[in-house]
């Protein structure tokens, strides 16, 4: 099996680094968040999904991802000009597929909205005075109205990505989304001032520690369901494909742990073993779609 050869967009304009894209069986354009970039922080321990992908054919990916990226930034041409240029601008190519790592930072940003003066439809968590009955489980802490707002935001920005794809030489090319794994809200940053990302939001709303895992599982499950809904709507999002990573068993991080634990290198990023568990089957699913489309 072949690992994917990863290039930065700048490599395409550097004679000594520019890849011969025609020499690869699969040519991918990648864009996304730290799940496509985190390996740069500590290459000995960290990984990302692109690093761990393996294909039957040779494969190359030009990676535009940036830590902290949101789908809104990816969709706005003025804020992500390199991705837009490679997809539908002066440097566009007919890519075999567009692979996206998105939605996770959008979710984290939405969870970070505090309650003071903010209506329920503009935040994802409820204050203690707003919690539902205990019989609702983890759902008692979540704002359904806020979740619907989030869904509308995500779909509108995904609309923009699809429209951008269909402006250029990659019109109709498959777009691939992955889901996320279920993190444990815990004091495990990636480095000084870099996280944790979930713990402060959960604590700000007074959610009991005993329910941290259940709240995280519900949020990631809802995010996966949103992605699946979008992929099922082929009229609105033609040739969009979702790989549900939540169904793959991972070793969970321990509650309260401050460093590497289970398959996690920090609060929201997987270590090399965890990335491999998700990336290898996702790569197989990507390759099957592309190969089948050529048949």
Backbone as CSV, one residue per row, in Angstrom:
resi,resn,N_x,N_y,N_z,CA_x,CA_y,CA_z,C_x,C_y,C_z
1,UNK,0.843,-1.204,0.000,0.000,0.000,0.000,0.878,1.253,0.000
2,UNK,0.395,2.291,-0.648,1.178,3.501,-0.847,0.717,4.642,0.063
3,UNK,1.652,5.225,0.822,1.279,6.449,1.545,1.066,7.574,0.548
4,UNK,0.254,8.535,0.939,0.013,9.670,0.054,1.197,10.629,0.136
5,UNK,1.645,11.117,-1.000,2.708,12.111,-1.043,2.068,13.476,-0.855
6,UNK,2.498,14.200,0.164,1.858,15.466,0.516,2.741,16.636,0.105
7,UNK,2.136,17.604,-0.575,2.843,18.805,-0.998,2.096,20.035,-0.496
8,UNK,2.861,21.061,-0.167,2.273,22.369,0.121,1.941,23.050,-1.198
9,UNK,0.948,23.926,-1.223,0.616,24.633,-2.463,1.814,25.350,-3.081
10,UNK,2.703,25.870,-2.243,3.866,26.593,-2.761,4.798,25.689,-3.559
11,UNK,4.759,24.378,-3.287,5.612,23.450,-4.032,5.301,23.474,-5.523
12,UNK,4.054,23.745,-5.864,3.659,23.732,-7.274,4.358,24.828,-8.070
13,UNK,4.813,25.865,-7.376,5.457,26.989,-8.043,6.974,26.986,-7.861
14,UNK,7.493,25.908,-7.252,8.927,25.794,-6.990,9.495,24.669,-7.837
15,UNK,10.309,24.977,-8.848,10.766,23.951,-9.797,11.371,22.711,-9.136
16,UNK,12.144,22.886,-8.060,12.792,21.736,-7.436,11.833,20.874,-6.627
17,UNK,10.680,21.417,-6.284,9.729,20.701,-5.438,8.457,20.294,-6.166
18,UNK,8.177,20.913,-7.288,6.901,20.698,-7.976,6.716,19.232,-8.368
19,UNK,5.608,18.634,-7.950,5.366,17.240,-8.306,4.826,17.116,-9.730
20,UNK,5.103,15.991,-10.349,4.481,15.648,-11.625,3.140,14.996,-11.297
21,UNK,2.100,15.804,-11.217,0.805,15.273,-10.791,0.313,14.171,-11.708
22,UNK,0.678,14.256,-12.992,0.245,13.224,-13.928,0.876,11.879,-13.677
23,UNK,1.911,11.837,-12.842,2.570,10.578,-12.551,1.941,9.796,-11.412
24,UNK,0.847,10.296,-10.853,0.178,9.628,-9.730,-1.175,9.080,-10.158
25,UNK,-1.564,7.994,-9.528,-2.864,7.411,-9.840,-4.021,8.220,-9.296
26,UNK,-3.806,8.869,-8.153,-4.839,9.683,-7.513,-4.272,11.061,-7.217
27,UNK,-4.992,12.090,-7.605,-4.571,13.471,-7.378,-5.646,14.162,-6.532
28,UNK,-5.269,14.519,-5.307,-6.234,15.047,-4.347,-5.875,16.468,-3.947
29,UNK,-6.907,17.253,-3.739,-6.750,18.584,-3.160,-7.323,18.519,-1.748
30,UNK,-6.490,18.827,-0.774,-6.901,18.718,0.630,-7.011,20.098,1.262
31,UNK,-8.029,20.254,2.091,-8.229,21.501,2.823,-8.844,21.142,4.162
32,UNK,-8.478,21.896,5.196,-9.073,21.556,6.470,-8.384,22.166,7.667
33,UNK,-8.617,21.502,8.793,-8.173,21.987,10.087,-6.965,21.193,10.567
34,UNK,-6.753,21.199,11.872,-5.559,20.569,12.431,-5.562,19.051,12.304
35,UNK,-6.689,18.437,11.995,-6.682,16.992,11.769,-5.951,16.651,10.469
36,UNK,-5.649,17.659,9.667,-4.808,17.478,8.484,-3.415,18.092,8.673
37,UNK,-3.149,18.702,9.843,-1.889,19.434,9.988,-1.167,19.209,11.314
38,UNK,-1.795,18.616,12.304,-1.246,18.598,13.664,0.119,17.935,13.749
39,UNK,0.456,17.048,12.829,1.718,16.327,12.892,2.938,17.222,12.917
40,UNK,2.820,18.437,12.457,3.960,19.346,12.414,4.388,19.792,13.812
41,UNK,3.505,19.686,14.805,3.837,20.157,16.137,4.876,19.270,16.818
42,UNK,4.745,17.965,16.653,5.668,17.011,17.264,5.688,15.762,16.393
43,UNK,6.488,15.759,15.332,6.453,14.666,14.359,6.719,13.289,14.950
44,UNK,7.414,13.218,16.088,7.731,11.913,16.664,6.500,11.229,17.253
45,UNK,5.556,12.032,17.737,4.367,11.449,18.364,3.082,11.781,17.624
46,UNK,3.001,12.994,17.127,1.774,13.427,16.471,1.670,12.870,15.057
47,UNK,0.473,12.846,14.578,0.221,12.462,13.200,-0.933,13.313,12.709
48,UNK,-1.388,13.047,11.505,-2.676,13.565,11.069,-3.240,12.557,10.084
49,UNK,-4.469,12.760,9.675,-5.105,11.755,8.831,-4.400,11.589,7.494
50,UNK,-3.889,12.670,6.921,-3.215,12.570,5.629,-1.942,11.737,5.739
51,UNK,-1.186,11.934,6.819,0.054,11.179,7.013,-0.195,9.671,7.016
52,UNK,-1.320,9.258,7.564,-1.564,7.836,7.795,-2.378,7.158,6.690
53,UNK,-2.802,7.894,5.677,-3.562,7.293,4.578,-2.689,6.324,3.772
54,UNK,-3.281,5.251,3.295,-2.608,4.281,2.447,-3.545,3.912,1.298
55,UNK,-3.000,3.924,0.062,-3.799,3.653,-1.127,-3.184,2.509,-1.932
56,UNK,-4.017,1.812,-2.669,-3.522,0.772,-3.568,-2.749,1.399,-4.719
57,UNK,-3.217,2.542,-5.195,-2.528,3.280,-6.244,-1.598,4.316,-5.610
58,UNK,-0.704,4.855,-6.431,0.075,5.992,-5.949,-0.855,7.199,-5.822
59,UNK,-0.596,8.042,-4.848,-1.492,9.170,-4.586,-0.689,10.385,-4.148
60,UNK,-1.156,11.553,-4.552,-0.555,12.809,-4.144,-1.665,13.731,-3.653
61,UNK,-1.352,14.522,-2.629,-2.309,15.507,-2.119,-1.613,16.848,-1.970
62,UNK,-2.221,17.880,-2.509,-1.765,19.245,-2.258,-2.605,19.752,-1.089
63,UNK,-1.921,20.041,0.002,-2.614,20.280,1.265,-2.641,21.761,1.627
64,UNK,-3.837,22.345,1.628,-4.041,23.754,1.965,-4.458,23.952,3.421
65,UNK,-4.484,22.881,4.203,-5.035,22.939,5.554,-4.209,23.833,6.477
66,UNK,-4.915,24.412,7.446,-4.311,25.300,8.443,-4.914,24.984,9.803
67,UNK,-4.109,24.832,10.856,-4.686,24.607,12.182,-5.692,25.694,12.541
68,UNK,-6.828,25.285,13.068,-7.850,26.251,13.455,-8.801,26.639,12.358
69,UNK,-8.605,26.089,11.157,-9.481,26.435,10.042,-10.934,26.068,10.342
70,UNK,-11.845,26.910,9.873,-13.271,26.617,9.941,-13.815,26.488,8.519
71,UNK,-14.974,25.880,8.401,-15.579,25.732,7.078,-15.888,27.099,6.473
72,UNK,-16.269,28.056,7.317,-16.566,29.391,6.799,-15.336,29.999,6.140
73,UNK,-14.187,29.841,6.767,-12.961,30.383,6.178,-12.649,29.684,4.855
74,UNK,-12.823,28.378,4.801,-12.556,27.639,3.567,-13.466,28.099,2.441
75,UNK,-14.686,28.465,2.792,-15.688,28.807,1.780,-15.575,30.241,1.285
76,UNK,-14.880,31.097,2.018,-14.784,32.496,1.633,-13.510,32.718,0.818
77,UNK,-13.668,33.099,-0.426,-12.546,33.216,-1.342,-11.497,34.199,-0.842
78,UNK,-11.941,35.285,-0.237,-10.988,36.302,0.201,-10.175,35.848,1.404
79,UNK,-10.696,34.871,2.165,-10.006,34.417,3.371,-9.216,33.135,3.131
80,UNK,-9.463,32.460,2.033,-8.724,31.237,1.717,-8.388,31.230,0.230
81,UNK,-7.623,32.216,-0.223,-7.402,32.382,-1.666,-6.606,31.255,-2.303
82,UNK,-5.727,30.596,-1.557,-4.911,29.535,-2.150,-5.780,28.343,-2.534
83,UNK,-6.638,27.912,-1.612,-7.545,26.802,-1.901,-8.451,27.153,-3.075
84,UNK,-9.008,28.362,-3.069,-9.903,28.784,-4.152,-9.165,28.815,-5.487
85,UNK,-7.914,29.257,-5.455,-7.144,29.345,-6.694,-6.850,27.957,-7.262
86,UNK,-6.512,27.018,-6.395,-6.196,25.664,-6.854,-7.439,24.900,-7.300
87,UNK,-8.584,25.265,-6.740,-9.814,24.564,-7.092,-10.484,25.164,-8.317
88,UNK,-10.501,26.486,-8.420,-11.244,27.100,-9.526,-10.618,28.390,-10.041
89,UNK,-9.345,28.612,-9.725,-8.689,29.838,-10.159,-7.626,29.606,-11.213
90,UNK,-6.610,30.455,-11.203,-5.578,30.385,-12.237,-4.754,29.106,-12.177
91,UNK,-4.637,28.506,-10.978,-3.834,27.288,-10.836,-4.701,26.037,-10.725
92,UNK,-5.936,26.134,-11.148,-6.840,24.992,-11.018,-6.382,23.808,-11.846
93,UNK,-6.768,22.634,-11.374,-6.536,21.380,-12.067,-7.804,20.544,-11.963
94,UNK,-7.876,19.514,-12.761,-8.992,18.575,-12.647,-8.617,17.553,-11.577
95,UNK,-8.933,17.856,-10.324,-8.589,16.977,-9.213,-9.466,15.737,-9.225
96,UNK,-8.898,14.594,-8.829,-9.689,13.364,-8.730,-10.631,13.404,-7.534
97,UNK,-10.280,14.193,-6.529,-11.130,14.320,-5.357,-10.687,15.465,-4.480
98,UNK,-11.630,16.018,-3.734,-11.350,17.067,-2.760,-11.622,16.476,-1.386
99,UNK,-10.601,16.445,-0.540,-10.761,15.870,0.801,-10.779,17.009,1.817
100,UNK,-11.801,17.010,2.657,-11.999,18.095,3.613,-11.998,17.575,5.046
101,UNK,-11.326,18.297,5.902,-11.416,18.077,7.342,-12.026,19.335,7.919
102,UNK,-13.316,19.304,8.187,-14.004,20.540,8.566,-15.159,20.246,9.519
103,UNK,-15.568,21.276,10.207,-16.695,21.170,11.128,-16.272,21.118,12.579
104,UNK,-15.100,20.549,12.857,-14.652,20.423,14.239,-14.378,21.767,14.887
105,UNK,-13.640,22.631,14.204,-13.366,23.954,14.768,-14.608,24.828,14.800
106,UNK,-15.482,24.630,13.822,-16.754,25.366,13.841,-17.545,24.997,15.097
107,UNK,-17.534,23.695,15.424,-18.232,23.231,16.626,-17.593,23.809,17.884
108,UNK,-16.271,23.785,17.946,-15.566,24.329,19.107,-15.867,25.824,19.276
109,UNK,-15.865,26.555,18.173,-16.181,27.987,18.245,-17.596,28.212,18.763
110,UNK,-18.531,27.401,18.278,-19.923,27.552,18.705,-20.088,27.206,20.176
111,UNK,-19.361,26.201,20.649,-19.422,25.838,22.067,-18.829,26.932,22.948
112,UNK,-17.924,27.726,22.381,-17.267,28.770,23.151,-18.121,29.991,23.408
113,UNK,-19.301,30.067,22.802,-20.191,31.208,23.030,-20.750,31.128,24.447
114,UNK,-20.549,32.163,25.216,-21.031,32.192,26.601,-22.468,32.698,26.678
115,UNK,-23.118,32.436,27.790,-24.557,32.654,27.908,-24.956,34.113,28.083
116,UNK,-24.096,34.932,28.635,-24.483,36.285,29.019,-25.093,37.078,27.862
117,UNK,-26.398,37.310,27.942,-27.096,38.106,26.944,-27.280,37.431,25.594
118,UNK,-26.926,36.164,25.477,-27.016,35.459,24.196,-28.207,34.504,24.224
119,UNK,-29.153,34.629,23.288,-30.315,33.746,23.285,-29.934,32.298,22.959
120,UNK,-30.821,31.388,23.324,-30.550,29.957,23.139,-30.315,29.579,21.687
121,UNK,-30.906,30.289,20.760,-30.737,29.913,19.358,-29.367,30.312,18.802
122,UNK,-28.565,31.014,19.624,-27.239,31.428,19.177,-26.123,30.801,20.018
123,UNK,-26.445,29.786,20.780,-25.427,29.040,21.525,-25.832,27.575,21.621
124,UNK,-24.850,26.727,21.896,-25.099,25.280,21.896,-25.343,24.699,23.281
125,UNK,-24.995,25.439,24.321,-25.136,24.916,25.678,-26.126,25.745,26.490
126,UNK,-26.763,25.078,27.451,-27.723,25.738,28.335,-27.089,26.008,29.697
127,UNK,-27.529,27.071,30.335,-27.119,27.348,31.713,-27.838,26.368,32.639
128,UNK,-27.363,26.292,33.876,-27.968,25.371,34.841,-29.461,25.631,35.006
129,UNK,-29.863,26.895,34.961,-31.278,27.238,35.106,-32.101,26.772,33.911
130,UNK,-31.439,26.479,32.791,-32.129,26.076,31.559,-32.064,24.575,31.302
131,UNK,-31.323,23.837,32.117,-31.180,22.403,31.885,-32.534,21.713,31.870
132,UNK,-32.647,20.707,31.005,-33.856,19.907,30.962,-33.878,18.895,32.095
133,UNK,-34.904,18.054,32.146,-34.983,17.032,33.192,-33.853,16.017,33.072
134,UNK,-33.473,15.433,34.205,-32.359,14.487,34.238,-32.595,13.293,33.315
135,UNK,-33.873,12.952,33.102,-34.191,11.821,32.241,-33.757,12.005,30.795
136,UNK,-33.436,13.234,30.380,-32.971,13.485,29.023,-31.508,13.129,28.830
137,UNK,-30.813,12.818,29.930,-29.401,12.487,29.818,-28.593,13.694,29.373
138,UNK,-27.565,13.462,28.561,-26.684,14.548,28.134,-27.413,15.604,27.325
139,UNK,-28.522,15.241,26.699,-29.268,16.201,25.876,-29.830,17.349,26.712
140,UNK,-29.933,17.159,28.018,-30.486,18.221,28.869,-29.609,19.469,28.870
141,UNK,-28.342,19.300,28.513,-27.404,20.425,28.543,-27.308,21.159,27.207
142,UNK,-27.888,20.610,26.165,-27.707,21.169,24.829,-28.909,21.981,24.384
143,UNK,-28.639,23.027,23.618,-29.686,23.879,23.069,-30.070,23.368,21.682
144,UNK,-31.267,22.842,21.550,-31.719,22.352,20.241,-31.865,23.499,19.245
145,UNK,-32.330,24.650,19.739,-32.464,25.809,18.849,-31.093,26.256,18.351
146,UNK,-30.105,26.238,19.235,-28.748,26.589,18.835,-28.174,25.597,17.847
147,UNK,-28.509,24.319,18.043,-28.016,23.308,17.110,-28.600,23.518,15.713
148,UNK,-29.847,23.896,15.628,-30.451,24.148,14.318,-29.780,25.334,13.632
149,UNK,-29.408,26.341,14.407,-28.673,27.472,13.844,-27.325,27.007,13.302
150,UNK,-26.655,26.173,14.075,-25.362,25.643,13.647,-25.507,24.840,12.355
151,UNK,-26.530,24.019,12.269,-26.750,23.220,11.057,-26.949,24.119,9.840
152,UNK,-27.719,25.189,10.006,-27.938,26.103,8.899,-26.646,26.774,8.465
153,UNK,-25.833,27.156,9.426,-24.530,27.761,9.132,-23.648,26.780,8.357
154,UNK,-23.582,25.545,8.826,-22.719,24.557,8.177,-23.176,24.302,6.737
155,UNK,-24.464,24.119,6.547,-24.975,23.815,5.211,-24.750,24.974,4.250
156,UNK,-24.918,26.188,4.719,-24.719,27.346,3.848,-23.270,27.441,3.376
157,UNK,-22.322,27.147,4.264,-20.922,27.197,3.879,-20.533,26.015,3.012
158,UNK,-21.164,24.864,3.227,-20.923,23.726,2.345,-21.477,24.011,0.953
159,UNK,-22.593,24.726,0.879,-23.124,25.181,-0.416,-22.047,25.949,-1.184
160,UNK,-21.340,26.819,-0.469,-20.317,27.652,-1.118,-19.150,26.809,-1.619
161,UNK,-18.769,25.780,-0.870,-17.683,24.892,-1.303,-18.082,24.154,-2.580
162,UNK,-19.298,23.627,-2.615,-19.777,22.904,-3.794,-19.847,23.844,-5.000
163,UNK,-20.328,25.054,-4.784,-20.402,26.030,-5.884,-19.015,26.368,-6.409
164,UNK,-18.046,26.491,-5.516,-16.676,26.771,-5.934,-16.117,25.616,-6.756
165,UNK,-16.334,24.399,-6.299,-15.890,23.224,-7.064,-16.451,23.246,-8.478
166,UNK,-17.706,23.591,-8.590,-18.378,23.478,-9.887,-18.152,24.677,-10.803
167,UNK,-17.300,25.603,-10.366,-16.924,26.733,-11.223,-15.732,26.399,-12.115
168,UNK,-15.001,25.333,-11.790,-13.747,25.091,-12.476,-13.619,23.724,-13.108
169,UNK,-12.372,23.331,-13.341,-12.070,22.084,-14.048,-12.441,20.849,-13.243
170,UNK,-12.649,21.017,-11.946,-13.023,19.877,-11.096,-14.532,19.770,-10.891
171,UNK,-15.286,20.398,-11.770,-16.746,20.373,-11.663,-17.240,18.939,-11.486
172,UNK,-18.027,18.713,-10.438,-18.607,17.400,-10.185,-17.682,16.406,-9.539
173,UNK,-16.424,16.769,-9.279,-15.492,15.838,-8.643,-15.974,15.489,-7.239
174,UNK,-15.678,14.283,-6.763,-16.150,13.904,-5.435,-15.506,14.743,-4.326
175,UNK,-16.310,15.096,-3.363,-15.852,15.772,-2.152,-15.997,14.777,-1.008
176,UNK,-14.952,14.636,-0.213,-14.935,13.651,0.861,-14.826,14.334,2.223
177,UNK,-15.772,14.030,3.093,-15.776,14.516,4.468,-15.516,13.353,5.417
178,UNK,-14.761,13.591,6.466,-14.634,12.589,7.528,-15.370,13.082,8.764
179,UNK,-15.773,12.166,9.593,-16.309,12.534,10.896,-15.153,12.679,11.876
180,UNK,-15.471,12.942,13.113,-14.448,13.058,14.157,-14.622,11.909,15.138
181,UNK,-13.638,11.720,15.979,-13.751,10.748,17.059,-14.237,11.481,18.311
182,UNK,-14.715,10.733,19.286,-15.291,11.347,20.482,-14.188,11.679,21.483
183,UNK,-13.925,12.960,21.725,-12.877,13.348,22.675,-13.390,13.324,24.109
184,UNK,-12.478,13.374,25.040,-12.814,13.555,26.443,-12.422,14.974,26.848
185,UNK,-13.375,15.813,27.234,-12.994,17.140,27.736,-12.047,16.993,28.928
186,UNK,-10.825,17.510,28.774,-9.811,17.293,29.812,-8.698,18.333,29.665
187,UNK,-7.890,18.507,30.697,-6.833,19.538,30.681,-5.589,19.073,29.933
188,UNK,-5.730,18.851,28.627,-4.634,18.312,27.822,-4.418,19.176,26.585
189,UNK,-3.692,20.285,26.729,-3.426,21.153,25.573,-2.380,20.551,24.648
190,UNK,-2.245,21.144,23.457,-1.212,20.721,22.524,0.118,21.379,22.854
191,UNK,0.084,22.427,23.633,1.282,23.157,24.009,0.862,24.399,24.761
192,UNK,1.795,25.193,25.229,1.443,26.411,25.967,0.525,27.324,25.154
193,UNK,-0.654,27.579,25.689,-1.594,28.465,25.022,-2.327,27.847,23.849
194,UNK,-2.139,26.549,23.609,-2.813,25.864,22.496,-3.744,24.815,23.085
195,UNK,-4.955,25.229,23.462,-5.908,24.346,24.096,-5.731,24.363,25.613
196,UNK,-6.557,23.573,26.339,-7.601,22.692,25.795,-8.748,23.494,25.186
197,UNK,-9.573,22.802,24.429,-10.573,23.466,23.604,-11.993,23.277,24.137
198,UNK,-12.282,22.132,24.669,-13.644,21.820,25.113,-13.850,22.080,26.598
199,UNK,-12.832,21.807,27.386,-12.984,21.809,28.837,-13.505,23.142,29.359
200,UNK,-12.966,24.250,28.878,-13.390,25.552,29.401,-14.859,25.831,29.105
201,UNK,-15.333,25.401,27.930,-16.743,25.617,27.582,-17.653,24.772,28.458
202,UNK,-17.280,23.517,28.650,-18.078,22.621,29.489,-18.132,23.145,30.920
203,UNK,-16.993,23.592,31.426,-16.942,24.092,32.798,-17.708,25.404,32.955
204,UNK,-17.675,26.257,31.924,-18.352,27.557,32.005,-19.840,27.402,32.209
205,UNK,-20.397,26.286,31.738,-21.833,26.051,31.886,-22.150,25.125,33.057
206,UNK,-21.140,24.809,33.846,-21.376,24.054,35.075,-21.772,22.606,34.878
207,UNK,-21.478,22.045,33.738,-21.848,20.652,33.476,-21.040,19.730,34.391
208,UNK,-21.679,18.792,35.072,-20.965,17.911,36.004,-19.918,17.059,35.290
209,UNK,-18.801,16.849,35.956,-17.707,16.071,35.382,-18.157,14.670,34.978
210,UNK,-19.081,14.110,35.717,-19.555,12.759,35.414,-20.232,12.680,34.051
211,UNK,-20.656,13.820,33.513,-21.356,13.832,32.227,-20.488,14.341,31.076
212,UNK,-19.218,14.611,31.328,-18.339,15.123,30.270,-18.327,14.196,29.057
213,UNK,-18.109,12.921,29.312,-17.979,11.966,28.202,-19.276,11.883,27.401
214,UNK,-20.412,11.870,28.095,-21.704,11.738,27.413,-22.023,12.975,26.586
215,UNK,-21.676,14.156,27.101,-21.914,15.388,26.346,-21.056,15.404,25.081
216,UNK,-19.789,15.033,25.204,-18.904,15.004,24.038,-19.411,13.999,23.005
217,UNK,-19.842,12.833,23.472,-20.339,11.808,22.548,-21.585,12.287,21.809
218,UNK,-22.470,12.987,22.521,-23.690,13.479,21.887,-23.369,14.547,20.851
219,UNK,-22.464,15.445,21.169,-22.100,16.502,20.223,-21.447,15.939,18.960
220,UNK,-20.506,15.036,19.125,-19.831,14.453,17.960,-20.803,13.582,17.170
221,UNK,-21.711,12.921,17.861,-22.733,12.132,17.169,-23.663,13.006,16.347
222,UNK,-24.040,14.150,16.894,-24.890,15.077,16.138,-24.148,15.646,14.938
223,UNK,-22.859,15.917,15.107,-22.068,16.427,13.995,-21.993,15.381,12.881
224,UNK,-21.777,14.128,13.255,-21.735,13.059,12.256,-23.081,12.922,11.549
225,UNK,-24.168,13.035,12.295,-25.495,12.944,11.686,-25.734,14.090,10.709
226,UNK,-25.231,15.276,11.029,-25.338,16.419,10.123,-24.570,16.151,8.835
227,UNK,-23.350,15.641,8.942,-22.562,15.317,7.747,-23.268,14.265,6.900
228,UNK,-23.808,13.249,7.563,-24.502,12.180,6.840,-25.738,12.719,6.123
229,UNK,-26.451,13.617,6.776,-27.627,14.240,6.154,-27.241,15.006,4.895
230,UNK,-26.134,15.745,4.976,-25.678,16.506,3.813,-25.287,15.564,2.673
231,UNK,-24.545,14.505,2.987,-24.103,13.565,1.954,-25.281,12.839,1.314
232,UNK,-26.351,12.643,2.073,-27.530,11.974,1.531,-28.334,12.872,0.603
233,UNK,-28.126,14.180,0.717,-28.862,15.143,-0.110,-28.055,15.419,-1.386
234,UNK,-28.088,14.474,-2.303,-27.281,14.584,-3.515,-27.800,15.651,-4.486
235,UNK,-29.024,16.073,-4.317,-29.533,17.165,-5.148,-28.853,18.477,-4.763
236,UNK,-28.684,18.705,-3.475,-28.062,19.935,-2.992,-26.539,19.835,-2.982
237,UNK,-26.031,18.641,-2.652,-24.589,18.435,-2.540,-24.163,17.249,-3.405
238,UNK,-24.173,17.403,-4.726,-23.845,16.284,-5.603,-22.411,15.788,-5.410
239,UNK,-22.303,14.467,-5.357,-21.015,13.769,-5.232,-20.281,14.120,-3.939
240,UNK,-21.042,14.348,-2.878,-20.483,14.528,-1.544,-20.519,13.183,-0.831
241,UNK,-19.411,12.809,-0.194,-19.302,11.501,0.457,-18.826,11.697,1.894
242,UNK,-19.487,11.017,2.818,-19.160,11.125,4.239,-18.703,9.775,4.772
243,UNK,-17.564,9.786,5.464,-17.058,8.582,6.119,-17.225,8.752,7.618
244,UNK,-18.057,7.909,8.222,-18.414,8.058,9.632,-17.376,7.396,10.530
245,UNK,-16.416,8.180,10.970,-15.356,7.667,11.836,-15.839,7.370,13.250
246,UNK,-17.020,7.849,13.624,-17.505,7.586,14.986,-17.788,6.113,15.196
247,UNK,-17.891,5.341,14.106,-18.188,3.918,14.234,-16.935,3.069,14.424
248,UNK,-15.773,3.689,14.388,-14.519,2.966,14.547,-14.084,3.038,16.004
249,UNK,-13.800,1.890,16.582,-13.447,1.829,17.999,-12.063,2.423,18.238
250,UNK,-11.988,3.328,19.192,-10.728,3.920,19.606,-10.577,3.774,21.113
251,UNK,-9.339,3.858,21.579,-9.084,3.851,23.017,-9.314,5.263,23.547
252,UNK,-10.302,5.402,24.411,-10.671,6.716,24.929,-9.604,7.257,25.875
253,UNK,-9.522,8.566,25.963,-8.634,9.211,26.934,-9.290,9.161,28.309
254,UNK,-8.473,9.115,29.328,-8.977,9.048,30.697,-9.448,10.420,31.171
255,UNK,-10.566,10.434,31.860,-11.092,11.668,32.440,-10.045,12.288,33.361
256,UNK,-9.790,13.574,33.166,-8.858,14.278,34.030,-7.394,14.167,33.632
257,UNK,-7.076,13.333,32.660,-5.682,13.163,32.253,-5.188,14.409,31.537
258,UNK,-3.904,14.696,31.679,-3.355,15.954,31.173,-2.401,15.787,30.000
259,UNK,-2.151,14.575,29.560,-1.230,14.349,28.453,-1.771,13.298,27.513
260,UNK,-0.861,12.570,26.875,-1.282,11.514,25.968,-2.011,10.431,26.752
261,UNK,-3.145,9.994,26.208,-3.959,8.990,26.896,-4.795,8.246,25.875
262,UNK,-4.793,6.919,25.936,-5.515,6.141,24.940,-4.964,6.419,23.555
263,UNK,-5.851,6.663,22.614,-5.441,6.979,21.245,-5.336,8.482,21.007
264,UNK,-5.221,9.263,22.079,-5.253,10.718,21.974,-3.937,11.323,22.437
265,UNK,-3.416,12.276,21.650,-2.182,12.971,22.007,-2.481,14.175,22.892
266,UNK,-3.666,14.772,22.731,-4.131,15.860,23.592,-5.664,15.821,23.593
267,UNK,-6.298,16.883,24.016,-7.751,16.816,24.214,-8.526,16.495,22.943
268,UNK,-8.150,17.064,21.805,-8.968,16.868,20.602,-8.221,16.264,19.421
269,UNK,-6.948,15.902,19.599,-6.181,15.326,18.497,-5.723,13.909,18.823
270,UNK,-5.764,13.068,17.816,-5.345,11.678,17.973,-3.837,11.538,17.840
271,UNK,-3.288,10.501,18.475,-1.891,10.175,18.254,-1.766,9.349,16.972
272,UNK,-0.572,8.887,16.686,-0.342,8.192,15.418,-1.202,6.927,15.308
273,UNK,-1.313,6.195,16.396,-2.120,4.968,16.367,-3.581,5.291,16.096
274,UNK,-4.098,6.324,16.757,-5.492,6.705,16.545,-5.746,7.184,15.135
275,UNK,-4.843,8.015,14.606,-5.007,8.497,13.230,-5.025,7.337,12.242
276,UNK,-4.145,6.371,12.450,-4.101,5.229,11.546,-5.387,4.442,11.534
277,UNK,-6.020,4.304,12.695,-7.274,3.547,12.774,-8.375,4.186,11.927
278,UNK,-8.343,5.507,11.803,-9.368,6.201,11.024,-8.951,6.410,9.576
279,UNK,-7.674,6.740,9.357,-7.226,7.147,8.023,-7.187,5.997,7.029
280,UNK,-6.785,4.819,7.465,-6.640,3.700,6.525,-7.988,3.294,5.916
281,UNK,-9.027,3.076,6.716,-10.314,2.744,6.092,-10.925,3.898,5.316
282,UNK,-10.685,5.143,5.761,-11.214,6.282,5.000,-10.537,6.356,3.635
283,UNK,-9.232,6.133,3.574,-8.518,6.141,2.296,-9.079,5.075,1.356
284,UNK,-9.378,3.912,1.905,-9.948,2.844,1.075,-11.301,3.261,0.499
285,UNK,-12.108,3.949,1.314,-13.414,4.406,0.847,-13.258,5.477,-0.230
286,UNK,-12.302,6.376,-0.059,-12.034,7.410,-1.057,-11.616,6.778,-2.371
287,UNK,-10.687,5.847,-2.295,-10.174,5.221,-3.523,-11.263,4.454,-4.261
288,UNK,-12.130,3.796,-3.521,-13.206,3.041,-4.164,-14.129,3.967,-4.950
289,UNK,-14.480,5.103,-4.365,-15.356,6.048,-5.071,-14.702,6.511,-6.366
290,UNK,-13.429,6.875,-6.294,-12.744,7.400,-7.468,-12.587,6.326,-8.533
291,UNK,-12.167,5.140,-8.125,-11.987,4.050,-9.085,-13.322,3.665,-9.732
292,UNK,-14.368,3.572,-8.925,-15.691,3.209,-9.463,-16.175,4.264,-10.463
293,UNK,-15.835,5.530,-10.215,-16.291,6.595,-11.116,-15.591,6.535,-12.476
294,UNK,-14.449,5.880,-12.508,-13.696,5.763,-13.749,-14.126,4.543,-14.577
295,UNK,-14.841,3.640,-13.925,-15.193,2.377,-14.596,-16.225,2.618,-15.726
